[in-house]
Amino acid sequence: MVLRDSPASPTVLAPPTASGRERHAELVSLDVSTIGEIVDYIVSARQRGSESLLGFHWQPSQACDLSDQLDARLVERDQPKIGRFEYDYESETVYLDIMGESMLHYMVRIGVRDHITNHLAKLLATTNDPMIRDSESRHHVERKAHQYINSSDGKIRVVLVLDLQYPDPKKAWVSLLVADDSSSDWVQRSELFYDESGQQPVGQVDLYLSDFLGLASLPAAFCRPSATELASGTPGNPTITLTYERLRAIFCRARHLHDPTKFPAEVGDEESPYENAERRAAEAERRVVEVRNEMERRKSEERIETERRMERRVAEARIEMEQRMAAEMERRVAAEMERRVAAEMERRMAEGGLEAE
């Protein structure tokens, strides 16, 4: 899936500045040969805030794991992960967006992606979950969509493009490019699915299981009809139907989350799959914290009770020792008194005997 800002030039991003005007960052070409060099440049560029789009040559055999390796290195250095990673097999060039993306684009992408994958999950144990996005001109995105299909050796069967007016999201368009035999053709091209100022269009995007798994070994009912079949009147039986109404709901929900003050929630807005997952994760985390706190409370009570028992035993032992020492002292005092009395009696008896003589 490819998301882009509209309008924009083919080689720049156009995030909004504080004043609402657009700020462009040119593509910076790097001469690097190691992952360490790339990470060092990303960290330095983020600190400078000077550029966000990077491009460099990289061997195709080493490209598949590069994104994960870069993210792992960045996390080790307490840096955010890469905003976008793309690889052009024709030019053997890696394109990186090292900055983040807006909440609007993120929520739309997540909503559409989850709508598709949730339907696929009902049919498959695993789902094909591509995360391809960009921020470029419409012409560049369309050209790149053809490149995705033509350069993927049949691994990419469709490209779904969502074109969002940004930073003032009042309109949105959808395009669908599909692989048809040896060529690629637009099933839908820049069709308006949301217009704040006019009547909302009616339509839908049809997706088939073959769009995700390819045509091999799939029953015909799960395969996208070719252009020839459609022209001859062969009806299609889409596996997933993404209506314009659903696209609008996803877009409006994302727009509200992007700027709640400017775009209040509309009646009928449902919780997005992302929010639902976030809520479930937060609830699970809350339960984990409660269980952890309860365990710590019980351990603390057990520790306090153990300490009390120990203190009580020590006190009892001390009292018993003091009682024994007092009894021993009394015994010694009594023995000393008896000894003195006996000595005094012997002395007096001795004195009486001497006087008698």
Number of C-alpha atoms within 10 A of each C-alpha: 18 21 21 23 22 20 17 19 17 15 15 17 25 20 19 15 10 7 6 10 11 15 11 16 17 15 18 14 14 13 10 14 12 9 13 13 12 18 18 12 15 24 17 12 17 15 9 9 11 11 18 21 22 21 18 18 17 19 13 15 7 8 16 11 9 15 17 13 13 18 17 15 17 19 12 10 11 10 15 16 17 17 16 19 18 17 21 18 16 12 12 14 18 21 19 21 21 20 17 14 14 12 15 21 24 16 24 25 22 18 24 21 17 17 19 19 19 14 14 20 13 10 12 11 7 10 16 13 13 13 13 15 20 21 27 23 20 19 12 16 20 21 11 15 23 19 16 21 22 18 14 13 9 16 14 20 22 26 23 20 25 27 27 24 15 21 18 12 18 14 19 21 19 21 19 22 20 23 21 17 10 8 10 17 15 16 14 17 15 16 16 18 23 25 15 10 8 8 8 14 14 11 13 16 17 17 23 21 20 22 20 18 18 17 16 8 8 12 10 12 14 19 22 26 19 15 14 10 12 12 10 9 9 12 11 18 16 18 19 17 16 16 15 21 16 16 23 20 21 24 26 23 25 24 23 20 16 17 12 12 9 10 15 13 16 11 6 8 13 13 14 20 18 16 14 12 12 12 13 12 12 12 12 12 12 12 12 12 12 12 12 12 12 12 12 12 12 12 12 12 12 12 12 12 12 12 12 12 12 12 12 12 12 12 12 12 12 12 12 12 12 12 12 12 12 12 12 12 12 12 12 12 12 12 12 12 12 12 12 12 12 12 12 12 12 12 12 12 11 11 11 11 10 9 7 6 5
